[in-house]
Amino acid sequence: MKTLLVVDDEFDLTNTIRAVLESSGYRVETAHDGRQAIEQLQQTKPDLVLMDVMMPVMDGLGVLRKIRNAPSMENLPVILMCVLAPSVSREEFRWQMFLRKPFTLENLLKAVEQQIGKGEPARAEKVLR
């Protein structure tokens, strides 16, 4: 099962994203600030990171800088999300996509599928086949 790390300090948004992605067949881990994200990345090797830019403790760009400096994660796909577009160059930080908040759940799923493919069908669907 494909795993995503969702990083955002807005608990309601994180819970909504988690529910949508899990119902679409992905495994989802969460973090609510940059420090937690780094800790999760050390424990979990996600297939994709979906991360807010503006967060407490360490912002998304700080986390992204650490990701790109770690040889084991330098090619990890990252989708940034924020109300404002990042003020740094995409080439420097090498994120794959940017979602401007607020975004639709449909656009979120399309972005995730574009980066790592569709999630696995629910177990009930597998049993019926």
Sequence and secondary structure as in RCSB ss.txt:
>XXXX:A:sequence
MKTLLVVDDEFDLTNTIRAVLESSGYRVETAHDGRQAIEQLQQTKPDLVLMDVMMPVMDGLGVLRKIRNAPSMEN
LPVILMCVLAPSVSREEFRWQMFLRKPFTLENLLKAVEQQIGKGEPARAEKVLR
>XXXX:A:secstr
  EEEEE S HHHHHHHHHHHHHTT EEEEESSHHHHHHHHHH   SEEEEESS SSS HHHHHHHHHHSTTTTT
  EEEEESS  SS HHHH  SEEEESS  HHHHHHHHHHHH      HHHHHH 
